[in-house]
Amino acid sequence: MMPPSKDSLSMIPTCYATVSLGTPDHPFDKKLEAIAAAGFQGIELGFPDLLSFASKTLGKDVGPQEFELLSNAGLEVKRICRELGLKIVMLQPFSNFEGWKPQSEERKDAFRRAKGWIQIMKAVGTDMLQVGSTDSPIPISRDVAISDLKELADLLAPHNFRLAYENWCWSTHAPDWKDVWEIAKKVDRPNFGLCLDTFQSAGGEWADPTTRSGLLEGDVEREGLQEKFEESLKSLSVTIPAEKIYILQISDAYKPKEPLDPKPAENGMRPRARWSSCLRPVPFDGGYLPVVDFSKAVLKTGFRGWFSTEVFDGGPSGQNQDWKDMPGYANKAMQAHERLLRELSE
């Protein structure tokens, strides 16, 4: 198959996740200005940023379920983004939603949050909600998860909102793209699609932060691992219809200086979740994942939608990002995007 043309790649819209620039303590308007100045066309609105912005605007702590106050703050975010020419592409990350026991307090809370986030979506003017595959430690029934996701899609539908379901590589029930695609087929709703992610797929199927090599080890030698991953990419490219991919999130990963402990941390975070939280740079900046290969597979589906930079970059040690130059980092992210497009056309 011929590589995608430069003309078709030039039409791909660019997005930047607000949680990937600075921290929630940094002035939110400055984040947005840096993203817009770097040439990005849209943002993924991070809930932690909205919480912080609402608290600073009102001069008091705003809780994660004070949806009226968060929606009012969202109106101001919408105004700022409109002035900067930024589209609010998606609200994220909606987590630990699906699979709770019927009538449990956790399930009631999940749907309470869902209705509140829909209220926020209306305020900020976005039509897409990102839902990460749950990493709840309780046993998850896939049938229950599918039923919950159907219900969420149906809550979104009257507002013409979409659900972008993402495989988180540390998820307890759907860590791979094949898992979320199987779930999507069974949910079978026109407003239910996928959020694919270079880190989440390559970091789950090809890499492993708990090994000395940084790769999956065990029964498969490196050559066999590469062949298996290439087969997975080939399968993705001919399996998922382009219209069911709503967004592609892009980041790389540093190989940890020392293998991470395979056991969950005291806070319950699994090793890949810890890896994800601070060791994810932009492509071509010290990482080692096959970002280009995964992106090529997604493009082979015919997808030409949003390419979104979602990184969590603490430097190779995971602790060295001081964020003194947010505009400089946003520019570096745009340069990485442009280089990615060049390599995808070769």
Contacts in CASP RR format, 6 or more apart in sequence:
PFRMAT RR
TARGET T0000
AUTHOR 0000-0000-0000
METHOD contacts of the structure
MODEL  1
MMPPSKDSLSMIPTCYATVSLGTPDHPFDKKLEAIAAAGFQGIELGFPDL
LSFASKTLGKDVGPQEFELLSNAGLEVKRICRELGLKIVMLQPFSNFEGW
KPQSEERKDAFRRAKGWIQIMKAVGTDMLQVGSTDSPIPISRDVAISDLK
ELADLLAPHNFRLAYENWCWSTHAPDWKDVWEIAKKVDRPNFGLCLDTFQ
SAGGEWADPTTRSGLLEGDVEREGLQEKFEESLKSLSVTIPAEKIYILQI
SDAYKPKEPLDPKPAENGMRPRARWSSCLRPVPFDGGYLPVVDFSKAVLK
TGFRGWFSTEVFDGGPSGQNQDWKDMPGYANKAMQAHERLLRELSE
1 300 0 8 1.000
3 296 0 8 1.000
3 344 0 8 1.000
3 345 0 8 1.000
3 346 0 8 1.000
4 299 0 8 1.000
4 344 0 8 1.000
4 345 0 8 1.000
5 345 0 8 1.000
6 341 0 8 1.000
6 345 0 8 1.000
8 304 0 8 1.000
9 299 0 8 1.000
9 304 0 8 1.000
9 341 0 8 1.000
9 344 0 8 1.000
9 345 0 8 1.000
10 341 0 8 1.000
11 304 0 8 1.000
12 304 0 8 1.000
12 305 0 8 1.000
12 306 0 8 1.000
12 307 0 8 1.000
12 341 0 8 1.000
13 41 0 8 1.000
13 42 0 8 1.000
13 305 0 8 1.000
13 306 0 8 1.000
13 307 0 8 1.000
14 39 0 8 1.000
14 40 0 8 1.000
14 41 0 8 1.000
14 42 0 8 1.000
14 306 0 8 1.000
14 307 0 8 1.000
14 308 0 8 1.000
14 309 0 8 1.000
14 334 0 8 1.000
14 337 0 8 1.000
15 40 0 8 1.000
15 41 0 8 1.000
15 42 0 8 1.000
15 43 0 8 1.000
15 44 0 8 1.000
15 89 0 8 1.000
15 90 0 8 1.000
15 247 0 8 1.000
15 306 0 8 1.000
15 307 0 8 1.000
15 308 0 8 1.000
15 309 0 8 1.000
16 35 0 8 1.000
16 38 0 8 1.000
16 40 0 8 1.000
16 42 0 8 1.000
16 43 0 8 1.000
16 44 0 8 1.000
16 308 0 8 1.000
16 309 0 8 1.000
16 330 0 8 1.000
16 333 0 8 1.000
17 43 0 8 1.000
17 44 0 8 1.000
17 46 0 8 1.000
17 92 0 8 1.000
17 249 0 8 1.000
17 308 0 8 1.000
17 309 0 8 1.000
17 310 0 8 1.000
17 311 0 8 1.000
18 28 0 8 1.000
18 31 0 8 1.000
18 32 0 8 1.000
18 35 0 8 1.000
18 43 0 8 1.000
18 44 0 8 1.000
18 45 0 8 1.000
18 46 0 8 1.000
18 49 0 8 1.000
19 44 0 8 1.000
19 46 0 8 1.000
19 48 0 8 1.000
19 49 0 8 1.000
19 92 0 8 1.000
19 310 0 8 1.000
19 312 0 8 1.000
20 251 0 8 1.000
20 309 0 8 1.000
20 310 0 8 1.000
20 311 0 8 1.000
20 312 0 8 1.000
20 313 0 8 1.000
20 333 0 8 1.000
21 31 0 8 1.000
21 34 0 8 1.000
21 35 0 8 1.000
21 323 0 8 1.000
21 326 0 8 1.000
21 329 0 8 1.000
21 330 0 8 1.000
22 31 0 8 1.000
22 321 0 8 1.000
22 323 0 8 1.000
22 326 0 8 1.000
22 329 0 8 1.000
23 323 0 8 1.000
24 48 0 8 1.000
24 49 0 8 1.000
24 51 0 8 1.000
24 52 0 8 1.000
25 52 0 8 1.000
26 323 0 8 1.000
26 326 0 8 1.000
28 49 0 8 1.000
28 52 0 8 1.000
28 53 0 8 1.000
28 56 0 8 1.000
28 77 0 8 1.000
29 80 0 8 1.000
30 326 0 8 1.000
31 49 0 8 1.000
31 326 0 8 1.000
32 43 0 8 1.000
32 80 0 8 1.000
32 81 0 8 1.000
32 84 0 8 1.000
32 86 0 8 1.000
33 84 0 8 1.000
33 327 0 8 1.000
34 326 0 8 1.000
34 327 0 8 1.000
34 328 0 8 1.000
34 329 0 8 1.000
34 330 0 8 1.000
35 42 0 8 1.000
35 43 0 8 1.000
35 86 0 8 1.000
35 330 0 8 1.000
36 84 0 8 1.000
36 85 0 8 1.000
36 86 0 8 1.000
37 327 0 8 1.000
37 330 0 8 1.000
37 331 0 8 1.000
38 327 0 8 1.000
38 328 0 8 1.000
38 330 0 8 1.000
38 331 0 8 1.000
38 333 0 8 1.000
38 334 0 8 1.000
39 334 0 8 1.000
40 86 0 8 1.000
40 309 0 8 1.000
40 330 0 8 1.000
40 333 0 8 1.000
40 334 0 8 1.000
41 85 0 8 1.000
41 86 0 8 1.000
41 87 0 8 1.000
42 81 0 8 1.000
42 86 0 8 1.000
42 87 0 8 1.000
42 88 0 8 1.000
42 89 0 8 1.000
42 306 0 8 1.000
43 81 0 8 1.000
43 86 0 8 1.000
43 87 0 8 1.000
43 88 0 8 1.000
43 89 0 8 1.000
44 89 0 8 1.000
44 90 0 8 1.000
44 91 0 8 1.000
44 92 0 8 1.000
44 130 0 8 1.000
44 308 0 8 1.000
44 310 0 8 1.000
45 77 0 8 1.000
45 88 0 8 1.000
45 90 0 8 1.000
45 91 0 8 1.000
45 92 0 8 1.000
45 124 0 8 1.000
45 126 0 8 1.000
46 91 0 8 1.000
46 92 0 8 1.000
46 93 0 8 1.000
47 64 0 8 1.000
47 91 0 8 1.000
47 92 0 8 1.000
47 93 0 8 1.000
47 94 0 8 1.000
47 117 0 8 1.000
50 70 0 8 1.000
50 73 0 8 1.000
50 74 0 8 1.000
50 77 0 8 1.000
50 120 0 8 1.000
51 62 0 8 1.000
51 63 0 8 1.000
51 64 0 8 1.000
51 70 0 8 1.000
53 73 0 8 1.000
53 74 0 8 1.000
53 76 0 8 1.000
53 77 0 8 1.000
54 62 0 8 1.000
54 66 0 8 1.000
54 69 0 8 1.000
54 70 0 8 1.000
54 72 0 8 1.000
54 73 0 8 1.000
54 74 0 8 1.000
55 61 0 8 1.000
55 62 0 8 1.000
55 63 0 8 1.000
57 73 0 8 1.000
57 76 0 8 1.000
58 69 0 8 1.000
58 73 0 8 1.000
62 69 0 8 1.000
62 70 0 8 1.000
62 73 0 8 1.000
63 69 0 8 1.000
63 70 0 8 1.000
64 113 0 8 1.000
65 112 0 8 1.000
65 113 0 8 1.000
65 116 0 8 1.000
67 116 0 8 1.000
67 117 0 8 1.000
67 119 0 8 1.000
67 120 0 8 1.000
68 119 0 8 1.000
70 120 0 8 1.000
70 123 0 8 1.000
71 119 0 8 1.000
71 120 0 8 1.000
71 122 0 8 1.000
71 123 0 8 1.000
72 123 0 8 1.000
74 120 0 8 1.000
74 123 0 8 1.000
74 124 0 8 1.000
75 123 0 8 1.000
75 124 0 8 1.000
77 88 0 8 1.000
77 124 0 8 1.000
78 88 0 8 1.000
78 123 0 8 1.000
78 124 0 8 1.000
78 125 0 8 1.000
81 87 0 8 1.000
81 88 0 8 1.000
88 124 0 8 1.000
88 125 0 8 1.000
88 126 0 8 1.000
89 126 0 8 1.000
89 128 0 8 1.000
89 247 0 8 1.000
89 306 0 8 1.000
89 308 0 8 1.000
90 126 0 8 1.000
90 128 0 8 1.000
90 129 0 8 1.000
90 130 0 8 1.000
90 164 0 8 1.000
90 195 0 8 1.000
90 247 0 8 1.000
90 308 0 8 1.000
91 117 0 8 1.000
91 120 0 8 1.000
91 121 0 8 1.000
91 124 0 8 1.000
91 126 0 8 1.000
91 128 0 8 1.000
91 129 0 8 1.000
91 130 0 8 1.000
92 129 0 8 1.000
92 130 0 8 1.000
93 130 0 8 1.000
93 132 0 8 1.000
94 113 0 8 1.000
94 114 0 8 1.000
94 117 0 8 1.000
94 129 0 8 1.000
94 130 0 8 1.000
94 131 0 8 1.000
94 132 0 8 1.000
95 131 0 8 1.000
95 132 0 8 1.000
95 134 0 8 1.000
95 135 0 8 1.000
96 106 0 8 1.000
96 110 0 8 1.000
96 134 0 8 1.000
96 135 0 8 1.000
96 136 0 8 1.000
97 110 0 8 1.000
97 113 0 8 1.000
97 114 0 8 1.000
97 131 0 8 1.000
97 132 0 8 1.000
97 134 0 8 1.000
97 148 0 8 1.000
97 149 0 8 1.000
97 152 0 8 1.000
98 110 0 8 1.000
98 131 0 8 1.000
98 133 0 8 1.000
98 134 0 8 1.000
98 140 0 8 1.000
98 144 0 8 1.000
98 145 0 8 1.000
98 148 0 8 1.000
98 149 0 8 1.000
98 152 0 8 1.000
99 107 0 8 1.000
99 134 0 8 1.000
99 136 0 8 1.000
99 140 0 8 1.000
99 141 0 8 1.000
99 144 0 8 1.000
99 145 0 8 1.000
99 148 0 8 1.000
99 173 0 8 1.000
100 106 0 8 1.000
100 107 0 8 1.000
100 110 0 8 1.000
100 136 0 8 1.000
100 138 0 8 1.000
100 144 0 8 1.000
100 148 0 8 1.000
101 107 0 8 1.000
101 138 0 8 1.000
102 144 0 8 1.000
106 136 0 8 1.000
107 148 0 8 1.000
110 148 0 8 1.000
111 151 0 8 1.000
111 152 0 8 1.000
111 155 0 8 1.000
114 152 0 8 1.000
114 155 0 8 1.000
115 155 0 8 1.000
117 129 0 8 1.000
118 129 0 8 1.000
118 155 0 8 1.000
118 156 0 8 1.000
118 159 0 8 1.000
118 161 0 8 1.000
121 127 0 8 1.000
121 129 0 8 1.000
121 159 0 8 1.000
121 161 0 8 1.000
122 159 0 8 1.000
127 159 0 8 1.000
127 160 0 8 1.000
127 161 0 8 1.000
127 162 0 8 1.000
128 161 0 8 1.000
128 162 0 8 1.000
128 163 0 8 1.000
128 164 0 8 1.000
128 246 0 8 1.000
128 247 0 8 1.000
129 156 0 8 1.000
129 161 0 8 1.000
129 162 0 8 1.000
129 163 0 8 1.000
129 164 0 8 1.000
130 164 0 8 1.000
130 166 0 8 1.000
130 195 0 8 1.000
130 247 0 8 1.000
131 149 0 8 1.000
131 152 0 8 1.000
131 163 0 8 1.000
131 164 0 8 1.000
131 165 0 8 1.000
131 166 0 8 1.000
132 165 0 8 1.000
132 166 0 8 1.000
132 167 0 8 1.000
132 168 0 8 1.000
132 171 0 8 1.000
132 195 0 8 1.000
133 165 0 8 1.000
133 166 0 8 1.000
133 167 0 8 1.000
133 168 0 8 1.000
133 171 0 8 1.000
133 173 0 8 1.000
133 174 0 8 1.000
133 175 0 8 1.000
133 179 0 8 1.000
133 180 0 8 1.000
134 140 0 8 1.000
134 145 0 8 1.000
134 171 0 8 1.000
134 172 0 8 1.000
134 173 0 8 1.000
134 174 0 8 1.000
135 168 0 8 1.000
135 170 0 8 1.000
135 171 0 8 1.000
135 172 0 8 1.000
135 270 0 8 1.000
135 273 0 8 1.000
136 172 0 8 1.000
137 172 0 8 1.000
137 268 0 8 1.000
140 172 0 8 1.000
140 173 0 8 1.000
142 173 0 8 1.000
142 183 0 8 1.000
145 173 0 8 1.000
145 174 0 8 1.000
145 183 0 8 1.000
146 183 0 8 1.000
146 186 0 8 1.000
146 187 0 8 1.000
149 163 0 8 1.000
149 165 0 8 1.000
149 183 0 8 1.000
149 187 0 8 1.000
149 192 0 8 1.000
150 187 0 8 1.000
150 188 0 8 1.000
150 189 0 8 1.000
152 163 0 8 1.000
153 163 0 8 1.000
153 187 0 8 1.000
153 189 0 8 1.000
153 191 0 8 1.000
153 192 0 8 1.000
154 189 0 8 1.000
156 162 0 8 1.000
156 163 0 8 1.000
156 191 0 8 1.000
157 189 0 8 1.000
157 190 0 8 1.000
157 191 0 8 1.000
160 191 0 8 1.000
161 191 0 8 1.000
162 191 0 8 1.000
162 192 0 8 1.000
162 193 0 8 1.000
162 246 0 8 1.000
163 189 0 8 1.000
163 191 0 8 1.000
163 192 0 8 1.000
163 193 0 8 1.000
164 193 0 8 1.000
164 194 0 8 1.000
164 195 0 8 1.000
164 246 0 8 1.000
164 247 0 8 1.000
165 180 0 8 1.000
165 183 0 8 1.000
165 184 0 8 1.000
165 192 0 8 1.000
165 193 0 8 1.000
165 194 0 8 1.000
165 195 0 8 1.000
166 180 0 8 1.000
166 194 0 8 1.000
166 195 0 8 1.000
166 196 0 8 1.000
166 197 0 8 1.000
166 200 0 8 1.000
166 249 0 8 1.000
167 174 0 8 1.000
167 175 0 8 1.000
167 176 0 8 1.000
167 177 0 8 1.000
167 179 0 8 1.000
167 180 0 8 1.000
167 196 0 8 1.000
167 197 0 8 1.000
167 200 0 8 1.000
167 201 0 8 1.000
168 174 0 8 1.000
168 175 0 8 1.000
168 200 0 8 1.000
168 273 0 8 1.000
168 276 0 8 1.000
169 175 0 8 1.000
169 176 0 8 1.000
169 199 0 8 1.000
169 200 0 8 1.000
169 201 0 8 1.000
169 203 0 8 1.000
169 204 0 8 1.000
169 272 0 8 1.000
169 276 0 8 1.000
170 269 0 8 1.000
170 270 0 8 1.000
170 271 0 8 1.000
170 272 0 8 1.000
170 273 0 8 1.000
170 276 0 8 1.000
171 179 0 8 1.000
173 179 0 8 1.000
174 180 0 8 1.000
174 183 0 8 1.000
175 200 0 8 1.000
175 204 0 8 1.000
176 201 0 8 1.000
176 204 0 8 1.000
176 205 0 8 1.000
177 194 0 8 1.000
177 196 0 8 1.000
177 201 0 8 1.000
177 232 0 8 1.000
177 236 0 8 1.000
177 240 0 8 1.000
178 232 0 8 1.000
178 235 0 8 1.000
180 194 0 8 1.000
181 194 0 8 1.000
181 239 0 8 1.000
181 240 0 8 1.000
181 244 0 8 1.000
184 192 0 8 1.000
184 193 0 8 1.000
184 194 0 8 1.000
184 244 0 8 1.000
193 244 0 8 1.000
193 245 0 8 1.000
193 246 0 8 1.000
194 240 0 8 1.000
194 244 0 8 1.000
194 245 0 8 1.000
194 246 0 8 1.000
195 246 0 8 1.000
195 247 0 8 1.000
195 248 0 8 1.000
195 249 0 8 1.000
196 245 0 8 1.000
196 247 0 8 1.000
196 248 0 8 1.000
196 249 0 8 1.000
196 298 0 8 1.000
197 248 0 8 1.000
197 249 0 8 1.000
197 250 0 8 1.000
197 251 0 8 1.000
197 310 0 8 1.000
198 248 0 8 1.000
198 249 0 8 1.000
198 250 0 8 1.000
198 251 0 8 1.000
198 252 0 8 1.000
198 283 0 8 1.000
198 289 0 8 1.000
198 291 0 8 1.000
198 294 0 8 1.000
198 295 0 8 1.000
199 249 0 8 1.000
199 251 0 8 1.000
199 252 0 8 1.000
199 253 0 8 1.000
199 276 0 8 1.000
199 280 0 8 1.000
199 289 0 8 1.000
199 310 0 8 1.000
200 249 0 8 1.000
200 276 0 8 1.000
201 232 0 8 1.000
201 294 0 8 1.000
202 229 0 8 1.000
202 253 0 8 1.000
202 289 0 8 1.000
202 290 0 8 1.000
202 291 0 8 1.000
202 293 0 8 1.000
202 294 0 8 1.000
203 253 0 8 1.000
203 272 0 8 1.000
203 289 0 8 1.000
204 216 0 8 1.000
204 272 0 8 1.000
205 216 0 8 1.000
205 228 0 8 1.000
205 229 0 8 1.000
205 232 0 8 1.000
206 215 0 8 1.000
206 216 0 8 1.000
206 225 0 8 1.000
206 226 0 8 1.000
206 229 0 8 1.000
206 289 0 8 1.000
206 290 0 8 1.000
207 214 0 8 1.000
207 215 0 8 1.000
207 216 0 8 1.000
207 253 0 8 1.000
207 255 0 8 1.000
207 288 0 8 1.000
207 289 0 8 1.000
208 214 0 8 1.000
208 215 0 8 1.000
208 216 0 8 1.000
208 217 0 8 1.000
209 253 0 8 1.000
209 255 0 8 1.000
209 256 0 8 1.000
209 259 0 8 1.000
209 260 0 8 1.000
209 271 0 8 1.000
209 272 0 8 1.000
209 274 0 8 1.000
209 275 0 8 1.000
209 279 0 8 1.000
210 259 0 8 1.000
210 260 0 8 1.000
210 261 0 8 1.000
210 262 0 8 1.000
210 271 0 8 1.000
211 217 0 8 1.000
211 259 0 8 1.000
212 259 0 8 1.000
213 222 0 8 1.000
214 255 0 8 1.000
214 256 0 8 1.000
214 259 0 8 1.000
214 288 0 8 1.000
215 222 0 8 1.000
215 225 0 8 1.000
216 225 0 8 1.000
220 228 0 8 1.000
229 290 0 8 1.000
229 293 0 8 1.000
230 293 0 8 1.000
233 293 0 8 1.000
233 294 0 8 1.000
233 296 0 8 1.000
233 297 0 8 1.000
234 297 0 8 1.000
236 297 0 8 1.000
236 298 0 8 1.000
236 301 0 8 1.000
237 297 0 8 1.000
237 298 0 8 1.000
237 300 0 8 1.000
237 301 0 8 1.000
238 300 0 8 1.000
238 301 0 8 1.000
240 301 0 8 1.000
241 301 0 8 1.000
242 301 0 8 1.000
242 302 0 8 1.000
242 303 0 8 1.000
242 304 0 8 1.000
245 298 0 8 1.000
245 301 0 8 1.000
245 303 0 8 1.000
245 305 0 8 1.000
246 306 0 8 1.000
247 305 0 8 1.000
247 306 0 8 1.000
247 308 0 8 1.000
248 295 0 8 1.000
248 298 0 8 1.000
248 303 0 8 1.000
248 305 0 8 1.000
248 306 0 8 1.000
248 307 0 8 1.000
248 308 0 8 1.000
249 308 0 8 1.000
249 309 0 8 1.000
249 310 0 8 1.000
250 282 0 8 1.000
250 283 0 8 1.000
250 291 0 8 1.000
250 295 0 8 1.000
250 307 0 8 1.000
250 308 0 8 1.000
250 309 0 8 1.000
250 310 0 8 1.000
250 337 0 8 1.000
250 340 0 8 1.000
251 280 0 8 1.000
251 281 0 8 1.000
251 282 0 8 1.000
251 283 0 8 1.000
251 291 0 8 1.000
251 309 0 8 1.000
251 310 0 8 1.000
251 311 0 8 1.000
251 312 0 8 1.000
252 280 0 8 1.000
252 281 0 8 1.000
252 282 0 8 1.000
252 283 0 8 1.000
252 284 0 8 1.000
252 285 0 8 1.000
252 286 0 8 1.000
252 287 0 8 1.000
252 288 0 8 1.000
252 289 0 8 1.000
252 291 0 8 1.000
252 311 0 8 1.000
253 275 0 8 1.000
253 276 0 8 1.000
253 279 0 8 1.000
253 280 0 8 1.000
253 281 0 8 1.000
253 287 0 8 1.000
253 288 0 8 1.000
253 289 0 8 1.000
254 279 0 8 1.000
254 280 0 8 1.000
254 281 0 8 1.000
254 286 0 8 1.000
254 287 0 8 1.000
254 288 0 8 1.000
254 315 0 8 1.000
254 316 0 8 1.000
254 318 0 8 1.000
255 287 0 8 1.000
255 288 0 8 1.000
256 275 0 8 1.000
256 279 0 8 1.000
257 316 0 8 1.000
257 317 0 8 1.000
260 271 0 8 1.000
260 274 0 8 1.000
260 275 0 8 1.000
261 271 0 8 1.000
262 271 0 8 1.000
263 271 0 8 1.000
264 270 0 8 1.000
264 271 0 8 1.000
265 274 0 8 1.000
269 277 0 8 1.000
276 312 0 8 1.000
277 312 0 8 1.000
278 312 0 8 1.000
278 313 0 8 1.000
278 314 0 8 1.000
278 315 0 8 1.000
278 318 0 8 1.000
278 319 0 8 1.000
279 312 0 8 1.000
279 313 0 8 1.000
279 314 0 8 1.000
279 315 0 8 1.000
279 316 0 8 1.000
279 318 0 8 1.000
280 310 0 8 1.000
280 311 0 8 1.000
280 312 0 8 1.000
280 313 0 8 1.000
281 287 0 8 1.000
281 311 0 8 1.000
281 313 0 8 1.000
281 314 0 8 1.000
281 315 0 8 1.000
282 309 0 8 1.000
282 311 0 8 1.000
282 313 0 8 1.000
282 332 0 8 1.000
282 333 0 8 1.000
282 336 0 8 1.000
283 291 0 8 1.000
283 292 0 8 1.000
283 336 0 8 1.000
283 339 0 8 1.000
283 340 0 8 1.000
284 336 0 8 1.000
284 339 0 8 1.000
284 340 0 8 1.000
285 332 0 8 1.000
285 336 0 8 1.000
286 316 0 8 1.000
291 340 0 8 1.000
292 340 0 8 1.000
292 343 0 8 1.000
292 344 0 8 1.000
295 307 0 8 1.000
295 340 0 8 1.000
295 344 0 8 1.000
296 344 0 8 1.000
299 344 0 8 1.000
307 337 0 8 1.000
307 340 0 8 1.000
309 333 0 8 1.000
309 336 0 8 1.000
309 337 0 8 1.000
311 333 0 8 1.000
313 321 0 8 1.000
313 329 0 8 1.000
314 320 0 8 1.000
314 321 0 8 1.000
315 321 0 8 1.000
323 329 0 8 1.000
END
